[in-house]
C-alpha cells in the first residue's frame, strides 16, 4: 500500500473550508448586486427628486 494517500483527512476542516468558500461567493455576488458608493446613492436620490419636480411642473391646471 505504498503511495496510496497523503494520510488522514480532517473532515471538519474540509467542511468549514467549503462553507467559507460558499459564503465568500455569496458575499461577492451581494457586493455586485447591492454595493454602491455613497456618491452613487446620493446621485440617484438627486435625480429622483429632479424627476418628481419636473413632473409636478408639467401638470395641467384644471
mmCIF file of the N, C-alpha and C atoms, coordinates in Angstrom:
data_MODEL
# 
_entry.id   MODEL 
# 
loop_
_atom_site.group_PDB 
_atom_site.id 
_atom_site.type_symbol 
_atom_site.label_atom_id 
_atom_site.label_alt_id 
_atom_site.label_comp_id 
_atom_site.label_asym_id 
_atom_site.label_entity_id 
_atom_site.label_seq_id 
_atom_site.pdbx_PDB_ins_code 
_atom_site.Cartn_x 
_atom_site.Cartn_y 
_atom_site.Cartn_z 
_atom_site.occupancy 
_atom_site.B_iso_or_equiv 
_atom_site.pdbx_formal_charge 
_atom_site.auth_seq_id 
_atom_site.auth_comp_id 
_atom_site.auth_asym_id 
_atom_site.auth_atom_id 
_atom_site.pdbx_PDB_model_num 
ATOM 1   N N  . UNK A 1 1  ? 0.816   -1.197 0.000   1.00 0.00 ? 1  UNK A N  1 
ATOM 2   C CA . UNK A 1 1  ? 0.000   0.000  0.000   1.00 0.00 ? 1  UNK A CA 1 
ATOM 3   C C  . UNK A 1 1  ? 0.859   1.260  0.000   1.00 0.00 ? 1  UNK A C  1 
ATOM 4   N N  . UNK A 1 2  ? 2.009   1.191  -0.537  1.00 0.00 ? 2  UNK A N  1 
ATOM 5   C CA . UNK A 1 2  ? 2.892   2.352  -0.593  1.00 0.00 ? 2  UNK A CA 1 
ATOM 6   C C  . UNK A 1 2  ? 2.330   3.379  -1.574  1.00 0.00 ? 2  UNK A C  1 
ATOM 7   N N  . UNK A 1 3  ? 2.267   4.649  -1.145  1.00 0.00 ? 3  UNK A N  1 
ATOM 8   C CA . UNK A 1 3  ? 1.809   5.713  -2.023  1.00 0.00 ? 3  UNK A CA 1 
ATOM 9   C C  . UNK A 1 3  ? 0.306   5.738  -2.234  1.00 0.00 ? 3  UNK A C  1 
ATOM 10  N N  . UNK A 1 4  ? -0.479  5.180  -1.301  1.00 0.00 ? 4  UNK A N  1 
ATOM 11  C CA . UNK A 1 4  ? -1.922  5.106  -1.504  1.00 0.00 ? 4  UNK A CA 1 
ATOM 12  C C  . UNK A 1 4  ? -2.659  6.374  -1.071  1.00 0.00 ? 4  UNK A C  1 
ATOM 13  N N  . UNK A 1 5  ? -1.995  7.294  -0.398  1.00 0.00 ? 5  UNK A N  1 
ATOM 14  C CA . UNK A 1 5  ? -2.675  8.520  0.015   1.00 0.00 ? 5  UNK A CA 1 
ATOM 15  C C  . UNK A 1 5  ? -1.736  9.427  0.777   1.00 0.00 ? 5  UNK A C  1 
ATOM 16  N N  . UNK A 1 6  ? -2.237  10.566 1.180   1.00 0.00 ? 6  UNK A N  1 
ATOM 17  C CA . UNK A 1 6  ? -1.391  11.533 1.870   1.00 0.00 ? 6  UNK A CA 1 
ATOM 18  C C  . UNK A 1 6  ? -1.640  11.520 3.364   1.00 0.00 ? 6  UNK A C  1 
ATOM 19  N N  . UNK A 1 7  ? -2.371  10.569 3.871   1.00 0.00 ? 7  UNK A N  1 
ATOM 20  C CA . UNK A 1 7  ? -2.632  10.495 5.300   1.00 0.00 ? 7  UNK A CA 1 
ATOM 21  C C  . UNK A 1 7  ? -4.075  10.773 5.603   1.00 0.00 ? 7  UNK A C  1 
ATOM 22  N N  . UNK A 1 8  ? -4.412  10.851 6.879   1.00 0.00 ? 8  UNK A N  1 
ATOM 23  C CA . UNK A 1 8  ? -5.808  11.086 7.264   1.00 0.00 ? 8  UNK A CA 1 
ATOM 24  C C  . UNK A 1 8  ? -6.275  12.491 6.881   1.00 0.00 ? 8  UNK A C  1 
ATOM 25  N N  . UNK A 1 9  ? -7.553  12.589 6.616   1.00 0.00 ? 9  UNK A N  1 
ATOM 26  C CA . UNK A 1 9  ? -8.152  13.858 6.210   1.00 0.00 ? 9  UNK A CA 1 
ATOM 27  C C  . UNK A 1 9  ? -9.056  14.336 7.340   1.00 0.00 ? 9  UNK A C  1 
ATOM 28  N N  . UNK A 1 10 ? -8.895  15.587 7.719   1.00 0.00 ? 10 UNK A N  1 
ATOM 29  C CA . UNK A 1 10 ? -9.742  16.169 8.750   1.00 0.00 ? 10 UNK A CA 1 
ATOM 30  C C  . UNK A 1 10 ? -11.033 16.651 8.080   1.00 0.00 ? 10 UNK A C  1 
ATOM 31  N N  . UNK A 1 11 ? -12.123 15.931 8.284   1.00 0.00 ? 11 UNK A N  1 
ATOM 32  C CA . UNK A 1 11 ? -13.385 16.248 7.610   1.00 0.00 ? 11 UNK A CA 1 
ATOM 33  C C  . UNK A 1 11 ? -13.999 17.542 8.121   1.00 0.00 ? 11 UNK A C  1 
ATOM 34  N N  . UNK A 1 12 ? -13.791 17.872 9.399   1.00 0.00 ? 12 UNK A N  1 
ATOM 35  C CA . UNK A 1 12 ? -14.322 19.135 9.922   1.00 0.00 ? 12 UNK A CA 1 
ATOM 36  C C  . UNK A 1 12 ? -13.667 20.325 9.220   1.00 0.00 ? 12 UNK A C  1 
ATOM 37  N N  . UNK A 1 13 ? -12.358 20.241 9.025   1.00 0.00 ? 13 UNK A N  1 
ATOM 38  C CA . UNK A 1 13 ? -11.653 21.332 8.344   1.00 0.00 ? 13 UNK A CA 1 
ATOM 39  C C  . UNK A 1 13 ? -12.171 21.461 6.909   1.00 0.00 ? 13 UNK A C  1 
ATOM 40  N N  . UNK A 1 14 ? -12.345 20.330 6.238   1.00 0.00 ? 14 UNK A N  1 
ATOM 41  C CA . UNK A 1 14 ? -12.850 20.350 4.863   1.00 0.00 ? 14 UNK A CA 1 
ATOM 42  C C  . UNK A 1 14 ? -14.237 20.987 4.811   1.00 0.00 ? 14 UNK A C  1 
ATOM 43  N N  . UNK A 1 15 ? -15.110 20.590 5.741   1.00 0.00 ? 15 UNK A N  1 
ATOM 44  C CA . UNK A 1 15 ? -16.479 21.114 5.771   1.00 0.00 ? 15 UNK A CA 1 
ATOM 45  C C  . UNK A 1 15 ? -16.469 22.626 6.018   1.00 0.00 ? 15 UNK A C  1 
ATOM 46  N N  . UNK A 1 16 ? -15.641 23.083 6.946   1.00 0.00 ? 16 UNK A N  1 
ATOM 47  C CA . UNK A 1 16 ? -15.586 24.515 7.256   1.00 0.00 ? 16 UNK A CA 1 
ATOM 48  C C  . UNK A 1 16 ? -15.003 25.326 6.102   1.00 0.00 ? 16 UNK A C  1 
ATOM 49  N N  . UNK A 1 17 ? -13.981 24.786 5.445   1.00 0.00 ? 17 UNK A N  1 
ATOM 50  C CA . UNK A 1 17 ? -13.412 25.490 4.290   1.00 0.00 ? 17 UNK A CA 1 
ATOM 51  C C  . UNK A 1 17 ? -14.425 25.602 3.164   1.00 0.00 ? 17 UNK A C  1 
ATOM 52  N N  . UNK A 1 18 ? -15.203 24.551 2.962   1.00 0.00 ? 18 UNK A N  1 
ATOM 53  C CA . UNK A 1 18 ? -16.238 24.575 1.916   1.00 0.00 ? 18 UNK A CA 1 
ATOM 54  C C  . UNK A 1 18 ? -17.308 25.619 2.259   1.00 0.00 ? 18 UNK A C  1 
ATOM 55  N N  . UNK A 1 19 ? -17.699 25.695 3.537   1.00 0.00 ? 19 UNK A N  1 
ATOM 56  C CA . UNK A 1 19 ? -18.695 26.673 3.962   1.00 0.00 ? 19 UNK A CA 1 
ATOM 57  C C  . UNK A 1 19 ? -18.157 28.100 3.783   1.00 0.00 ? 19 UNK A C  1 
ATOM 58  N N  . UNK A 1 20 ? -16.891 28.315 4.131   1.00 0.00 ? 20 UNK A N  1 
ATOM 59  C CA . UNK A 1 20 ? -16.286 29.645 3.959   1.00 0.00 ? 20 UNK A CA 1 
ATOM 60  C C  . UNK A 1 20 ? -16.254 30.050 2.495   1.00 0.00 ? 20 UNK A C  1 
ATOM 61  N N  . UNK A 1 21 ? -15.921 29.104 1.638   1.00 0.00 ? 21 UNK A N  1 
ATOM 62  C CA . UNK A 1 21 ? -15.871 29.397 0.203   1.00 0.00 ? 21 UNK A CA 1 
ATOM 63  C C  . UNK A 1 21 ? -17.261 29.771 -0.310  1.00 0.00 ? 21 UNK A C  1 
ATOM 64  N N  . UNK A 1 22 ? -18.286 29.068 0.160   1.00 0.00 ? 22 UNK A N  1 
ATOM 65  C CA . UNK A 1 22 ? -19.655 29.392 -0.252  1.00 0.00 ? 22 UNK A CA 1 
ATOM 66  C C  . UNK A 1 22 ? -20.079 30.771 0.211   1.00 0.00 ? 22 UNK A C  1 
ATOM 67  N N  . UNK A 1 23 ? -19.708 31.122 1.439   1.00 0.00 ? 23 UNK A N  1 
ATOM 68  C CA . UNK A 1 23 ? -20.045 32.451 1.958   1.00 0.00 ? 23 UNK A CA 1 
ATOM 69  C C  . UNK A 1 23 ? -19.312 33.543 1.191   1.00 0.00 ? 23 UNK A C  1 
ATOM 70  N N  . UNK A 1 24 ? -18.076 33.266 0.795   1.00 0.00 ? 24 UNK A N  1 
ATOM 71  C CA . UNK A 1 24 ? -17.299 34.248 0.040   1.00 0.00 ? 24 UNK A CA 1 
ATOM 72  C C  . UNK A 1 24 ? -17.944 34.501 -1.316  1.00 0.00 ? 24 UNK A C  1 
ATOM 73  N N  . UNK A 1 25 ? -18.402 33.454 -1.966  1.00 0.00 ? 25 UNK A N  1 
ATOM 74  C CA . UNK A 1 25 ? -19.059 33.601 -3.269  1.00 0.00 ? 25 UNK A CA 1 
ATOM 75  C C  . UNK A 1 25 ? -20.330 34.437 -3.121  1.00 0.00 ? 25 UNK A C  1 
ATOM 76  N N  . UNK A 1 26 ? -21.111 34.137 -2.081  1.00 0.00 ? 26 UNK A N  1 
ATOM 77  C CA . UNK A 1 26 ? -22.350 34.888 -1.859  1.00 0.00 ? 26 UNK A CA 1 
ATOM 78  C C  . UNK A 1 26 ? -22.065 36.347 -1.533  1.00 0.00 ? 26 UNK A C  1 
ATOM 79  N N  . UNK A 1 27 ? -21.024 36.597 -0.740  1.00 0.00 ? 27 UNK A N  1 
ATOM 80  C CA . UNK A 1 27 ? -20.660 37.974 -0.398  1.00 0.00 ? 27 UNK A CA 1 
ATOM 81  C C  . UNK A 1 27 ? -20.237 38.743 -1.647  1.00 0.00 ? 27 UNK A C  1 
ATOM 82  N N  . UNK A 1 28 ? -19.489 38.104 -2.525  1.00 0.00 ? 28 UNK A N  1 
ATOM 83  C CA . UNK A 1 28 ? -19.080 38.760 -3.763  1.00 0.00 ? 28 UNK A CA 1 
ATOM 84  C C  . UNK A 1 28 ? -20.280 39.087 -4.648  1.00 0.00 ? 28 UNK A C  1 
ATOM 85  N N  . UNK A 1 29 ? -21.246 38.165 -4.711  1.00 0.00 ? 29 UNK A N  1 
ATOM 86  C CA . UNK A 1 29 ? -22.449 38.430 -5.501  1.00 0.00 ? 29 UNK A CA 1 
ATOM 87  C C  . UNK A 1 29 ? -23.238 39.590 -4.910  1.00 0.00 ? 29 UNK A C  1 
ATOM 88  N N  . UNK A 1 30 ? -23.355 39.638 -3.580  1.00 0.00 ? 30 UNK A N  1 
ATOM 89  C CA . UNK A 1 30 ? -24.081 40.731 -2.945  1.00 0.00 ? 30 UNK A CA 1 
ATOM 90  C C  . UNK A 1 30 ? -23.372 42.061 -3.148  1.00 0.00 ? 30 UNK A C  1 
ATOM 91  N N  . UNK A 1 31 ? -22.054 42.043 -3.141  1.00 0.00 ? 31 UNK A N  1 
ATOM 92  C CA . UNK A 1 31 ? -21.306 43.280 -3.361  1.00 0.00 ? 31 UNK A CA 1 
ATOM 93  C C  . UNK A 1 31 ? -21.581 43.834 -4.754  1.00 0.00 ? 31 UNK A C  1 
ATOM 94  N N  . UNK A 1 32 ? -21.705 42.945 -5.722  1.00 0.00 ? 32 UNK A N  1 
ATOM 95  C CA . UNK A 1 32 ? -22.006 43.394 -7.083  1.00 0.00 ? 32 UNK A CA 1 
ATOM 96  C C  . UNK A 1 32 ? -23.446 43.888 -7.171  1.00 0.00 ? 32 UNK A C  1 
ATOM 97  N N  . UNK A 1 33 ? -24.367 43.166 -6.535  1.00 0.00 ? 33 UNK A N  1 
ATOM 98  C CA . UNK A 1 33 ? -25.783 43.497 -6.635  1.00 0.00 ? 33 UNK A CA 1 
ATOM 99  C C  . UNK A 1 33 ? -26.144 44.752 -5.852  1.00 0.00 ? 33 UNK A C  1 
ATOM 100 N N  . UNK A 1 34 ? -25.705 44.832 -4.607  1.00 0.00 ? 34 UNK A N  1 
ATOM 101 C CA . UNK A 1 34 ? -26.148 45.904 -3.720  1.00 0.00 ? 34 UNK A CA 1 
ATOM 102 C C  . UNK A 1 34 ? -25.088 46.960 -3.457  1.00 0.00 ? 34 UNK A C  1 
ATOM 103 N N  . UNK A 1 35 ? -23.869 46.679 -3.787  1.00 0.00 ? 35 UNK A N  1 
ATOM 104 C CA . UNK A 1 35 ? -22.777 47.579 -3.422  1.00 0.00 ? 35 UNK A CA 1 
ATOM 105 C C  . UNK A 1 35 ? -22.734 48.812 -4.289  1.00 0.00 ? 35 UNK A C  1 
ATOM 106 N N  . UNK A 1 36 ? -23.096 49.920 -3.709  1.00 0.00 ? 36 UNK A N  1 
ATOM 107 C CA . UNK A 1 36 ? -22.982 51.199 -4.393  1.00 0.00 ? 36 UNK A CA 1 
ATOM 108 C C  . UNK A 1 36 ? -22.330 52.172 -3.430  1.00 0.00 ? 36 UNK A C  1 
ATOM 109 N N  . UNK A 1 37 ? -21.577 53.084 -3.962  1.00 0.00 ? 37 UNK A N  1 
ATOM 110 C CA . UNK A 1 37 ? -20.933 54.070 -3.108  1.00 0.00 ? 37 UNK A CA 1 
ATOM 111 C C  . UNK A 1 37 ? -21.954 55.093 -2.632  1.00 0.00 ? 37 UNK A C  1 
ATOM 112 N N  . UNK A 1 38 ? -21.572 55.827 -1.618  1.00 0.00 ? 38 UNK A N  1 
ATOM 113 C CA . UNK A 1 38 ? -22.455 56.863 -1.080  1.00 0.00 ? 38 UNK A CA 1 
ATOM 114 C C  . UNK A 1 38 ? -22.753 57.915 -2.154  1.00 0.00 ? 38 UNK A C  1 
ATOM 115 N N  . UNK A 1 39 ? -21.748 58.244 -2.944  1.00 0.00 ? 39 UNK A N  1 
ATOM 116 C CA . UNK A 1 39 ? -21.936 59.235 -4.010  1.00 0.00 ? 39 UNK A CA 1 
ATOM 117 C C  . UNK A 1 39 ? -22.952 58.751 -5.040  1.00 0.00 ? 39 UNK A C  1 
ATOM 118 N N  . UNK A 1 40 ? -22.908 57.478 -5.375  1.00 0.00 ? 40 UNK A N  1 
ATOM 119 C CA . UNK A 1 40 ? -23.871 56.936 -6.340  1.00 0.00 ? 40 UNK A CA 1 
ATOM 120 C C  . UNK A 1 40 ? -25.288 56.978 -5.781  1.00 0.00 ? 40 UNK A C  1 
ATOM 121 N N  . UNK A 1 41 ? -25.432 56.652 -4.498  1.00 0.00 ? 41 UNK A N  1 
ATOM 122 C CA . UNK A 1 41 ? -26.758 56.705 -3.870  1.00 0.00 ? 41 UNK A CA 1 
ATOM 123 C C  . UNK A 1 41 ? -27.290 58.130 -3.840  1.00 0.00 ? 41 UNK A C  1 
ATOM 124 N N  . UNK A 1 42 ? -26.442 59.096 -3.500  1.00 0.00 ? 42 UNK A N  1 
ATOM 125 C CA . UNK A 1 42 ? -26.873 60.496 -3.457  1.00 0.00 ? 42 UNK A CA 1 
ATOM 126 C C  . UNK A 1 42 ? -27.235 61.005 -4.846  1.00 0.00 ? 42 UNK A C  1 
ATOM 127 N N  . UNK A 1 43 ? -26.485 60.575 -5.854  1.00 0.00 ? 43 UNK A N  1 
ATOM 128 C CA . UNK A 1 43 ? -26.780 60.990 -7.224  1.00 0.00 ? 43 UNK A CA 1 
ATOM 129 C C  . UNK A 1 43 ? -28.143 60.455 -7.660  1.00 0.00 ? 43 UNK A C  1 
ATOM 130 N N  . UNK A 1 44 ? -28.431 59.205 -7.354  1.00 0.00 ? 44 UNK A N  1 
ATOM 131 C CA . UNK A 1 44 ? -29.745 58.629 -7.685  1.00 0.00 ? 44 UNK A CA 1 
ATOM 132 C C  . UNK A 1 44 ? -30.859 59.374 -6.969  1.00 0.00 ? 44 UNK A C  1 
ATOM 133 N N  . UNK A 1 45 ? -30.637 59.698 -5.696  1.00 0.00 ? 45 UNK A N  1 
ATOM 134 C CA . UNK A 1 45 ? -31.647 60.414 -4.931  1.00 0.00 ? 45 UNK A CA 1 
ATOM 135 C C  . UNK A 1 45 ? -31.903 61.796 -5.528  1.00 0.00 ? 45 UNK A C  1 
ATOM 136 N N  . UNK A 1 46 ? -30.843 62.492 -5.909  1.00 0.00 ? 46 UNK A N  1 
ATOM 137 C CA . UNK A 1 46 ? -30.989 63.823 -6.509  1.00 0.00 ? 46 UNK A CA 1 
ATOM 138 C C  . UNK A 1 46 ? -31.723 63.736 -7.838  1.00 0.00 ? 46 UNK A C  1 
ATOM 139 N N  . UNK A 1 47 ? -31.410 62.724 -8.624  1.00 0.00 ? 47 UNK A N  1 
ATOM 140 C CA . UNK A 1 47 ? -32.098 62.566 -9.917  1.00 0.00 ? 47 UNK A CA 1 
ATOM 141 C C  . UNK A 1 47 ? -33.577 62.256 -9.724  1.00 0.00 ? 47 UNK A C  1 
ATOM 142 N N  . UNK A 1 48 ? -33.907 61.462 -8.718  1.00 0.00 ? 48 UNK A N  1 
ATOM 143 C CA . UNK A 1 48 ? -35.316 61.164 -8.442  1.00 0.00 ? 48 UNK A CA 1 
ATOM 144 C C  . UNK A 1 48 ? -36.071 62.415 -8.026  1.00 0.00 ? 48 UNK A C  1 
ATOM 145 N N  . UNK A 1 49 ? -35.464 63.224 -7.180  1.00 0.00 ? 49 UNK A N  1 
ATOM 146 C CA . UNK A 1 49 ? -36.098 64.473 -6.753  1.00 0.00 ? 49 UNK A CA 1 
ATOM 147 C C  . UNK A 1 49 ? -36.302 65.388 -7.953  1.00 0.00 ? 49 UNK A C  1 
ATOM 148 N N  . UNK A 1 50 ? -35.307 65.460 -8.810  1.00 0.00 ? 50 UNK A N  1 
ATOM 149 C CA . UNK A 1 50 ? -35.399 66.291 -10.006 1.00 0.00 ? 50 UNK A CA 1 
ATOM 150 C C  . UNK A 1 50 ? -36.513 65.804 -10.931 1.00 0.00 ? 50 UNK A C  1 
ATOM 151 N N  . UNK A 1 51 ? -36.638 64.494 -11.082 1.00 0.00 ? 51 UNK A N  1 
ATOM 152 C CA . UNK A 1 51 ? -37.698 63.944 -11.926 1.00 0.00 ? 51 UNK A CA 1 
ATOM 153 C C  . UNK A 1 51 ? -39.083 64.264 -11.366 1.00 0.00 ? 51 UNK A C  1 
ATOM 154 N N  . UNK A 1 52 ? -39.240 64.177 -10.057 1.00 0.00 ? 52 UNK A N  1 
ATOM 155 C CA . UNK A 1 52 ? -40.527 64.481 -9.425  1.00 0.00 ? 52 UNK A CA 1 
ATOM 156 C C  . UNK A 1 52 ? -40.875 65.947 -9.646  1.00 0.00 ? 52 UNK A C  1 
ATOM 157 N N  . UNK A 1 53 ? -39.897 66.838 -9.468  1.00 0.00 ? 53 UNK A N  1 
ATOM 158 C CA . UNK A 1 53 ? -40.143 68.270 -9.688  1.00 0.00 ? 53 UNK A CA 1 
ATOM 159 C C  . UNK A 1 53 ? -40.545 68.544 -11.127 1.00 0.00 ? 53 UNK A C  1 
ATOM 160 N N  . UNK A 1 54 ? -39.845 67.902 -12.053 1.00 0.00 ? 54 UNK A N  1 
ATOM 161 C CA . UNK A 1 54 ? -40.133 68.110 -13.471 1.00 0.00 ? 54 UNK A CA 1 
ATOM 162 C C  . UNK A 1 54 ? -41.563 67.668 -13.797 1.00 0.00 ? 54 UNK A C  1 
ATOM 163 N N  . UNK A 1 55 ? -42.008 66.548 -13.234 1.00 0.00 ? 55 UNK A N  1 
ATOM 164 C CA . UNK A 1 55 ? -43.367 66.086 -13.477 1.00 0.00 ? 55 UNK A CA 1 
ATOM 165 C C  . UNK A 1 55 ? -44.394 67.031 -12.857 1.00 0.00 ? 55 UNK A C  1 
ATOM 166 N N  . UNK A 1 56 ? -44.100 67.496 -11.645 1.00 0.00 ? 56 UNK A N  1 
ATOM 167 C CA . UNK A 1 56 ? -45.033 68.427 -10.983 1.00 0.00 ? 56 UNK A CA 1 
ATOM 168 C C  . UNK A 1 56 ? -45.175 69.721 -11.783 1.00 0.00 ? 56 UNK A C  1 
ATOM 169 N N  . UNK A 1 57 ? -44.098 70.191 -12.377 1.00 0.00 ? 57 UNK A N  1 
ATOM 170 C CA . UNK A 1 57 ? -44.140 71.437 -13.144 1.00 0.00 ? 57 UNK A CA 1 
ATOM 171 C C  . UNK A 1 57 ? -44.889 71.298 -14.468 1.00 0.00 ? 57 UNK A C  1 
ATOM 172 N N  . UNK A 1 58 ? -45.020 70.098 -14.955 1.00 0.00 ? 58 UNK A N  1 
ATOM 173 C CA . UNK A 1 58 ? -45.689 69.892 -16.231 1.00 0.00 ? 58 UNK A CA 1 
ATOM 174 C C  . UNK A 1 58 ? -47.143 69.437 -16.105 1.00 0.00 ? 58 UNK A C  1 
ATOM 175 N N  . UNK A 1 59 ? -47.656 69.438 -14.905 1.00 0.00 ? 59 UNK A N  1 
ATOM 176 C CA . UNK A 1 59 ? -49.066 69.049 -14.728 1.00 0.00 ? 59 UNK A CA 1 
ATOM 177 C C  . UNK A 1 59 ? -49.965 70.176 -15.208 1.00 0.00 ? 59 UNK A C  1 
ATOM 178 N N  . UNK A 1 60 ? -51.114 69.810 -15.701 1.00 0.00 ? 60 UNK A N  1 
ATOM 179 C CA . UNK A 1 60 ? -52.061 70.809 -16.175 1.00 0.00 ? 60 UNK A CA 1 
ATOM 180 C C  . UNK A 1 60 ? -52.904 71.332 -15.027 1.00 0.00 ? 60 UNK A C  1 
ATOM 181 N N  . UNK A 1 61 ? -53.227 72.587 -15.085 1.00 0.00 ? 61 UNK A N  1 
ATOM 182 C CA . UNK A 1 61 ? -54.128 73.181 -14.100 1.00 0.00 ? 61 UNK A CA 1 
ATOM 183 C C  . UNK A 1 61 ? -55.543 72.990 -14.589 1.00 0.00 ? 61 UNK A C  1 
ATOM 184 N N  . UNK A 1 62 ? -56.419 72.609 -13.673 1.00 0.00 ? 62 UNK A N  1 
ATOM 185 C CA . UNK A 1 62 ? -57.811 72.407 -14.079 1.00 0.00 ? 62 UNK A CA 1 
ATOM 186 C C  . UNK A 1 62 ? -58.713 73.435 -13.469 1.00 0.00 ? 62 UNK A C  1 
# 
